[in-house]
């Protein structure tokens, strides 16, 4: 009888009770939840870092393109098509290309910065037509790209006369030197028309520097304004 009792006691001491199993399951579930939260946090941090990196790369690409457009600035020698203008929302740049000239327009509309470019321009009328199209509104589907999003405003300044001034102020225009006095004798042009001026009677004087200030909207991924400026080289 004593031997049978010892066997019964040993059988009851082996294995886990229901309470122990439930406690173990609760602990394993808690560990799984903490592990899942840790992995989820890592994935979210990775997504945020990746999105921030992409925004920074996009911004850097836009700034490089903006600087490149300005470095290729070219005067057309036509008073009707100034090489560089800013009207508060659109910056127009006339740049040189191998095939001719090209008009580029950077415009801010509804929080988005767009870049539009014309085809290669080789005639005076083509220059005037491109300028007219850029003033009437850029084509929504043709040669226009969304360069940057999340903006609330921007400002442009030109460097003239050793000082920065608002780009919307009137630009400098170089007046031609007065013609030499006619020598004594018969006048080769007895009926001159003083209202007729030559094509180079005046010329736009380009600024020696351009400064751009971008204001970002809240939640756009950037804090505070961004200032970028570039010095313009002499025209060739």
Order of alpha helices (4+ residues) and beta strands (2+ residues): alpha-alpha-beta-beta-beta-beta-alpha-beta-beta-beta-beta-beta-beta-beta
